[in-house]
Amino acid sequence: MSTPVDLVARQKARVFYTWSAQNAAVPLEIIDGQGARFTTADGARWWDLGSMTWNASLGHGHPRMREALAAAASQGLLSYPTSVFPAKARAGELLAEVTPDGLTKSFLCLSGAEANENAVKMARLVTGRKKIVARTRSYHGATLAMLSLSGDPRREAFEPGLPGVARFGDPYCFRCPFGKRPDSCAHECAEDLETTLLREGPETVAAVIAEGIVGANGVFVPPPGYWKKLRALCDKHGVLLIADEVLSGFGRTGRWFAVDHDGVTPDLMTMAKALTGGYAPGGAVIVSDRVARHFDDAVLSCGLTSYAHPLVCAAIVAAIETYRDDGLVERAAALGQRLRSRLTALALAHPKIADVRGLGLLWAFELCAPGSKEPLPAPALAKLAATLRRHHLHMHKRDNLLYFAPPLVISEVELEEAVAALGRALSEGLS
């Protein structure tokens, strides 16, 4: 029987790790898990405070997901993208029920990047225009086109990418690009969209795409009314609005979707990650009736072999029904209020935490030199990463940012224990 070391060596020899220099990767062999914790091959129990890759919102070993996928797999059903079967129809019905009013029909795919790719293609097909407006700091996926659409430094290695991309400013309140403070903010970040549209020519722009709440680039929570202003500007200039809810959707922010905080309905909304609770690769684009009707007779030139796969559809149905039946969206909102005070207290206790921000169960710490906005240097961040690992805390780290996003199923007691464990790790790692 192979030892964990044997398995790591075998895998490294034949399989690439993502987003990593191969010799720098530090893999974990996860052998079991329950709820907000998982166990590795060495017997260590970890807190999953990153929901794996922000997708495991139902936690580990969820019985309803295991049963649903086992039942679907036992059918051995093969399909092609236009096949008809009950789970596929039910997935579309459920998505129409939980998304903002006015979104009616879904295109099912396999990931968030693909959902965004298909949303952009749909917008171009519906409008006959080519340009897409995105934000300065954003992340819409790792395909070539979506990386170039993202306002993310990781795109630089692949430039030039998708042509026809224009940008507008971010709701990055801690480092407001317009020099404002919360008490002086007049939604200049949203108004910058109109500046961009007028500069580009709105008649050339197919759509504006923005994350409901910026996720991987820093958890930027927009001020109240921000999304209403984006909606109004897109309507004013006849441009479609795409909300990327891949990371912020399905209860993560204490509402079904982040745009729900402003009561806004986009023209197209993209989803993935928690769409299946992380138990299968799944993505979706749900669109307004206007967009859907365009393709009644016009060809929808989108699709890949495994889209709307039976196992994916079964996972979508089980996940959405679980979020709804177990009241997990409402729980995330309540836990988020509790978490706000706990994380704020951690920030006050550690001068290197310059800002803490978030909603529901999606939070970020911004780490800076004490008393400044100068990002912590790489050696200090490496020390913190190593400390978190020793304390068996799975958390996402990016530049000078540390993210806190546990599964929605975490209990109040577990949340307190996890925050306490994080506090101990921060005291050691930020010393």
N, C-alpha and C positions, 0 to 999 in steps of 0.2 A: 504494500500500500504506500502511495506517495506521501512524503512529508510535505508540509506547507512550503518549505524551501525548494523542494523538488518541483512543486507546482509552479511557483514563481519563476523559476529558471526555465521550465518548459514553456510557460506562456510568453515570457519575455523573448525567447528565441524565435517565436513564430507569430506573435500577435502584437500589433502596435498599441500603445497607450495614447489616448487623445489629449490634446492640448498640453503636451509635455515633451521635453527632451527625454528620450527613452531611458537614459542612464540616471535621470533625475527623478523618475517616477517612484512613488512610494506606495505600492499597492496594498490593499487589504483583501484578505480572503474572508468574506462574510459567509458564515455557515448557518446562521439562524437569526431570528429577530422577533420581537413582539412589541407592537405599538411604537413608542418613541425610542426604543433601544434595539441595538443589534449586537450579535456576538461574533467575534472573529475566531479564526482557527487556533489561535494561541490561548483561547479561553477568556479573553478580555471582553467585558461588556462596555459598549460605547453608547453615549448619548448621540442620537441623530438630530443635531440642531441645524441641519441643512436640508432635511427631507430628501436625502440622497442628492439629487441634482434639482432641488426645488420641486420635485415631481411626486414624492412619496407622501402626499398629504393624508392618506389613510393609514400611514405607518406600515410597520412590518408585520407579515403573517396575518393579515386581516382575514377572518374566517369567511366573510361574505364574498370577498374577491377570490379567495382560493376555491370556493365552491362554484362560483360562476364560471371561472376559467376551466376548472376540471370538467364541468358539465359541457361546456362548449367544445373542449378538446375531445371529449368522448364521442361526440357526434361525427368527428372526422370530416366535417363539411368543407368541401373545396368550392371556391367561387371565382368569378371574374368580376371586374369592377361594376358592371351593370346588373349583377345578380340580385334577386329579390329574396330576402329571408327576414324572419320576425325581428331579430336583434337589430338589424340595420334600420328598419322602419321605426322601431322603438327609440333608437338612439337619436334619430332626427326629431321625433316628437318631444323627447325630453329636453333636447337642446333648445327647441323653440319655447318650451315652458319656463326654463330657468334664465334665459338670456333677456336683455331689455326688450320691452314691447316694440313690435315692429320688425324684429328679425325673425324670419320665417322658414328659411330653407338652408340646409347645411351641405357642404362638400367635405367628405371624410377622407383624411389622408393619414400620414404616419408620424409627423413631427411638427414642431413649431416652425422651423425654417421652411418646410414645405407648405404649411398653412399660409405663411406670409408670402411665399412665392406665388401661390395660387391666388391669393387676394390681390396682389399687384397685377397679375395677368388678367384677372376678372375686371379690375378697374380700368385697365387699358382697353380691354375689349368692349366694355360698356360705353366708355367715353370717346374712344378713338384718339385719345391723347397719350403722350408718352412719359411726361415728367412725373416724378414722385418727390414730394417734400417730406423730409424726415428731420428729426432733431439732431443737435450737435453731439450729444452724448446719448447713445441708445444702443440696443442690441436686438437684432431681429433674426439671428440665425447664422450658421456657419457655412452655408453654401456660398459659392462665389458671389452670386448676385446679392444675397441677403447680408453678407459681410460688407460688401461695398455700399449697401444701403444703410448699414449701421453706422452710427457715430461712435466708432470704437477703434482705438489705435491698432487693434489686431488686424484691421483690414489693410494696413499700409503695405504689407508684404505682397498683397495680391492686386494692388492698383496697377493700371486702371481697371476698374470693374464695370458695374452696371452704369451705363450712361444715363444722363438726364436726371441726376439726383441733385436736389437743392436742400438747404438746411435752414432751420430756425432755432432760436435759443431755447434753453432748458429751464424747467422750474426747479433750479438747483439753488434753493434758498440759502444754504450755508455759504456758497460761493456765487451769489447772484451775479450773473453776467451783466446786469443792468445797474449794479451798485445799490440795490434797494434792500431794505430790511422789512420784516413782516408788518411793522407798523406804517411803512411808507409804500408798500406794494400796491400797485394798481394793475396787476396782471400784465406787466410789460413783456413777460416771457410769452404770453399768449398773443399779445398785440404784434409781436415780432413775426408771427405767422403772416399777418397781412402785408407787412413790409416785404417779406420774401415772395408772397404770391404776386404782388404788384411788380416787383423787380423781374420775376420770371415771365409774367404774363399769365393770368389765371386761365386763359383759354388754352394754354399749352399743358396745364397740370391735370393729370388724371386723378390723383388722390394725395391726401396727407396721411401719413402713417405715424402713430405715436403709441408708446406703451401706456397702458392705463396708469401704472406707476412704474417709473424707470426701475428696473430690477438689478441686473448684473452690473450696471455701471454706477450703482450707488444708492438705490432706494430714494428717489426724489418724489416726495409726496406733494403734488401740486396744491396750491391754495384753493379753498372753496370757490367754485364758479369758474375755475380754469377750463374745464372740459365744456362747460356751456358756451364759453367764449369761442373755443375752437369750433364747436358745432355751428355757431352763428356765422363765423367767418367763412367756413366751408359752404354754408348755404348761400351766403351773400355772393360768393364768387363762383358758384356752380361747380364745386369740387367735391369729390367723394371723400369721406372720412373713414379711415381704417383704424380700429382700436386693436392693438396687439396686447391680448390678455393671456399670452402664453404662460408667463410666470405669475402674473397677479390675479389670475382667474380662479374660480371655484372655491371661494371662501377665504383665500389667503389673506385678504385685507379686511376681513370682517363683513364683506358683502359678497354676493355671488361673483361680481366682477368689479374692478376698481372704478369703472365709469359710473357704476350705480351710486357712488357717493355723490355724484353731481346730477343723477337722474337723466343721463344722456343716452340716446340711441345712436350709435354710429351706423354708417351704411354697410360696412362689413366689419366683422369681429373675428379675430383669429384666436385659437385655443390649442393647447397641447398639455404637456406635463401632467398636472393634476386631473386632466380630462379622464384619464384611466387610472388615476391613483398611482401611476408608475408601474402598474402590473402588466402593461403591454405598451408597445410603441403606438401612440395615437395622436392625431391632430385633426383640426376641423376649421373650416371657415363657415360662419353663418352670415347670411346676407339679408338685406331688406327685400321687400316684395318687388320694388322697382328693379333692383339688380337681378333678382331671380327671374322675373318675367322676360328680361332681355334674352335669356338663353332658352326660352320656350321654342324659338325657331332658329336663333343664331347658334352656331356650333360652340360649345364650351370646350376649347382646346386645352384641356387640363386632364391629367390622369397618369398614374403609374400602376404597374401590375398588381400590387398588393393593397391598393386603396380600398377602404371599406371591407377589410378582411374580417371574416366571422369572429375570430378571437378578439380582435380590436373592438368590434361592435359590442360583443358581450361584456368586455371590460368597461366600455363607456356607459352602458346601461347600469351595470352593477355599481359603478363609482357614483354616478349622479344620484341614483336611488339611495345610496348610503349617505351621501352628504345631506340629502333632503330628509330622509327618515330619521337620522340620528341628530338632526339639528346642528350639524357641525359648522355651518356658516355663522349661525348665531353664537355658538360657543367661541368661535375664533374672535368675534367682536368683543365678547365679554372678557376672554382671556387677554386680549390686546390691551384693554384698559388696565388690567392688573399688571401686565408686563411693562407698560409704559413707566409706571412708578418704580418698578424694580430695576429696569435698565437705566433710568435716569439716575437712580441712586448709585449704580455702578460707575456711571460717568462722573458723578461728583466725587467719587472716591479715588478716581484715577485721572490725574491731570493730563495724561497723554490721550485721553478720549476727548476730542474737541467737540464732537457733536454726536448725538444719538437721535435717530429719526425712524419713523415707520408707522404702520397701521396694522391692526389685527395681529397676525403672526408672521409679519414680514418687517424686519428691522435691520438697521445697519449702524455700526459705530464707525466714525471717521477718526483716524488716529493721527495725531500731529504732535510736533514738539510743544511742550507745555507753554500755554499762554500765547500760542500763535496758530496760524493756519498752514504752517509749513509741514508737509507730510513727513511722517516718521521715515528715517532712512532704512534701506533694505536690510542691513544687519539686525536692526531692532525688530523688524517685521519677521525675519527668519527665526529669531529667538522666540517670538510669540507663537509662530506656527509649530515649532518643535514642542513648546510647552503644552499647547492644546492637544497635541498628539499624545504626549505622555499622560495627560489627564483623560484620555479617551473621549475627546469631544470632537465630533465630526462637524466642522463648520466651514463655510466657504470664505476664502480670503482672496482679495483682489487689490493690488496696489496697496494703498494705506487704508483699506476698508475691511471690516470684519462683519459678517452677516449672521443674523440669528433668525432662523425660520424653521421651527420644529414642525412635525406632523400635526395636523388639526386634531388628531385623536389624543394628544397629550393631555393628561389629567392636571387638575390644579396642583395636586401634591407633587406630581412629577415636574411640573413647570417650576415650582419652588426649588426642588432638588437640583434641577438642571441649572437654574440661575445661580444657585449657591456654588455649584461645581465650576461654573464659568467664573464667578467671582474669585475663587481660589486660584484658578489658572491665570487670570488677569493679574492678580497680585504678584504672582511669580514671574509671569512672562513680560510684564511691563515695568518691572523693577529696574 
